[in-house]
């Protein structure tokens, strides 16, 4: 990016937030702090009313606005792609708000960009995998949760426990939401348990914003996500598979943690990182007659146990009186 474009982008970044730190600008554009200071000085000399607060950050003078921002063709395509993902991965309420916002953005596009979006609109689709498909919930409470986070407000939730399938009532202090796999999750401080909890938003039956304000400061969301990743134990699995068998794996290999494959003559060595040896063992049994486990040995024991139990059930069934 040349300097003129970067200066314009910095002004847009300053307009997007109440306060922007110099390090944020440096990180976004891959420049040094010294270059950030020079760019800010250049904007001031050009008449842009940038107010700098020592050790805090920069902001624009109240009321200062750039003319309507114009989008190029690539940026317009990215917005349309994001809208497809939003419709697929969020609830109807959030999708509706995003589409409304996108319509407002489209209204300032030039005719060429509008025509471009119209041409490619039906050429972009997000299709769920059959293994993950399910009825899309009408309400994931995403907008209410974000409103509670922004206003530091306690929420009252009625939640169906995944483990025990029982309805629970909780007052919680929301930290943030994240998307993983095919679900949205809320991380919040549970008042009843006096600890942080992870709630799947499609299991929240009802969520109400209370008038009670959050007085404690909670750690940032990313810290919890990093902690969840560390706590999730991952097992390395290496199997040897006949090449003709691999065509039957399809995308299931990715859901089981596929990492890489190496040619070993008649066979392929496949490496996986799986969060559940138990689940991997059951999947392996689908093609176990044409493959073997190289590591770990514990996986062999699991598969053997499953196979023995299957044989026992078959034998018991054959002995039953007809």
N, C-alpha and C positions, 0 to 999 in steps of 0.2 A: 504494500500500500504506500503510495507516495504521500508526501507531507501534507499537501492540500486536502486530500481525502481524509487523512488521519485527523487533521484539525477540525474538519466538519463533523467527523464521527465522535470526537471528544465532546463537542458542543451537544450533540444528540445524547451522549451518555450523561452529561451534566443535567440535561433536561429530564432524564428518566428517573432521577432520584433526588431526594432532598439534599443529600450530602454524598460526595464521592471522594474517596481517599486516593491519594497519589499512587499508592501501590496497586489499587484496583485498575487505574488507567494503564499503568505499566504492564500489569499481567494481561490485560485484554489485548494490547497491541504489541506485546513482546518487545518493549523498549525499556531503557533504564530510567531510574527516577530523575536523573539529570536531564534526560530528553523530555520527560514529562514537564519539568519546571520550565524548560525553554519553550515548549509548546504552549503552556498556559500563559507565559509572558507574551508570546506572539499573538495569542487571542486577545489579550488585554490591549495590546498596541493597535489591534484591528478594530477596537471599539466594543468587543464583547464584554459585558459587565460581569466578570468573574470575581467572586468574593472568596478570598482564601483565609482560612482559619488555621493558624499555626498548630501543627501537630494533630489536627482534626481532619481537614479535607477542604474540598472546594465546592462551591455552589454558585448558581446564577442568581443575579438580582431578581427579586420578586417581580413578576409581570413580564420578564423578557422571554420572548418566544421566537423561534425560527419560523420561516414560512413553512407551509405544509411540506412534509418530507416526501420525496419521490422515490419509488422503488424501481430497481432494475428487474430484468426478466428472471434472473436466477433467484432473487429475493422473493419475488412474487410466487415462483414455483415452490419455494421452501415453505411459504405460508400456506399454500394450498395442501401440500403434503402433510404439514402439521395438523391441518383441519381434519384430514382423513384419519390420522392417528387419534386425534381427540375424540372423534365420533365413535371410534372402535374401542377405546380404552377407558372412557369415562362414562358417567351417567348422563341421562337425557338433559338434566338441568344444566350441567357444565357444557355439554355439547351445544345446547341452544345459545348460551351466552357467548361461546367462542365463535359460532357461526355469525351471530349479530355483530361481534367485534370485527370479524373478517369482512363482512359486508361494508362496514364503515371504512375499512382500509381500502377495499376495492374501489370505493367511491372517489378516492384521490389518485387512483392509478391513471396513467395515460392510456389512450385507446389501444395502443399496441400491446400493452401489458394485459389489459382487459380481454382482448381477443386471444392472447396467448393462454390465459387461464381458462377461458371457455373451451379452447381447443383440447387442452390436456385434462380437463376436469374428469371426464369419463375414462381416462387412460391410467388413473391411479386408483388402486383399491387395496384395502387391508382385509385379509381373509384369515379367520381364526383356524388353527389346526384342529382337525376332528377330535384329537385326543384332549384338547382343552376347551372345546366348544361347550357353551352352556347358555342358558337364558340370561340375557343382559339385564341386570337389575335396573329398575326405574330410578332408584335413589341410592347413591353412594355417600351422600352427605358431605361431599367435597367442598362445596361452597360455604356451607355453615361452619365446617371445621376451619377453613382458611379465614373466615370472618372472625372466629373465636381466637385464632392465633394472632391476627392483626390487632385485635382489640384487647388482647390479654384477658380473655373471659373464660370462666369455668363452664364446662358443658356437663349436661346431665344426659347419660346415655342408657338405653336399654339394649343389652347385648346378648346374643345367643352364643354360649360357649361352644367352641368346636369340639373340645375333648369330651365334655359331658352332655352336650346338646341340651343345656338348661338355660333359662332366661335369667339374666343378671342385671341388676340396676347399679349404676356407678356414677359418681361425680368425679370428673377428671379434668386435669389441666393440660390441654393439648400442646405438644411440642412441634409436631409437623406431620406431613404425610409423605409416603413414598410408594412407588409402583414396582412390584417385583413379580416375575412369573406372569400371572394373569389376574392379579388382584392388587387393590389399593389397601394400604395399611396406615393406621393412625398410631403414632407413638405418643403416649400421654402419661402424666403422673396420676396414678389412681389414688384417690383420697382414702378409700377403704383399705387398700393393701399397703398404703404408705410407701409405694415404690412405683417404678416405671413399668408400664405394660404395653404390649403390642396388640392392637385390635384390628381385625380385618373388617374393612368398612362395609362390605356386603353382608356382614353378620350383625351390623348395628340396625336394630329394628326401629329405633326412634332416637333422635338427637335433638336436644333443646339447649339454646343458649340461655344461661342464667344471668342475673344482674351482678353476680359476684365477680370481682376482679382478682386476677392472679397477682399475688404479692411477691412470690419467689421467682428468682431468675433460674431458668433451666438451661442445661448445656445445649449447644447447637445440635440440630438434627443429624448432621453428618457424623458426629461422634457416636451416636447410637447405631447408625448404619454400619460404621466401621467395626463396632463391637459385635454386632450380629454376624458379620462376616468372619470375625476371628473365632466366635463361639461355634460356628458351624463346622463340624469335623468333616474333613474330606479324605476319602480313601482312594489311593491309586490302584487301578485294576489294569492288568495286561492280559489279553486273551489272544489265542491263535485261531484263526478262522479260515476255512476253505474259501477261496476267492469267489466261487459260484454262489456261496451263501450270502455274501454281503449285499446283494441286490435286494434282499428281503428286509433289510434293516430300515430303509427309508429314513425319515426324520427321527425315528425313535432313538437312534443312537445319540442324537444331540440331547434329548431329554434325559439320557442316562449318563451324560457328562463326557461325551466323546471329545478327545483332545487331538490325537494324531493317528496315522497308520503308516506302517513300514512294510515294504515288499520283502517276503521271506520265501521266494520261489513259488511253490505250490500254494503257500498259505500267506495270509496277511497278519501281521502283528498289530493289534489295535490297543491304544492306550486310552483309558477313561479316568476322570476324576469324579467320583460319585459321593453323594452325601449319605447314601444308604446301601450298605452291602446286601442287606436283606432284600431290598427292592431290586437291586441289580441281579441277584441270584435268581429271582423268579423270572426276570426278563431273559437271562442267559439260557434258561431251560427251554425256551422256544426253539433254540437252534443248537442246543448242547450236544446233539449227536454228530454235529459237523464242526465242532470247535473244542478247544480245551483251555483251561485256565492256567496261565503261567504264574501269576501272582495276584493277590495274596493267597496263601494256603488255606486261610480261614474261609475263603469263598468256596473252595472245593468242598469243605466240610458242610457248608450250608446247602449246597446243591445236592450233595449225597443224602443229607437228611431229608430234604424235600422229596427226592426220588424214592427213598425207602418208604416214606409215608404214603406216597401215591400208590406204590406197589401193594402196601398193606391194605389200603382202602379198596383197591381192585380185588384183591383176594377175599376180603371180607364180603364184598358185594357178591362174588361168585359163589360163596358158601351159603348165602341166604337162601332159604326155601322159596321155591317159585310156585 
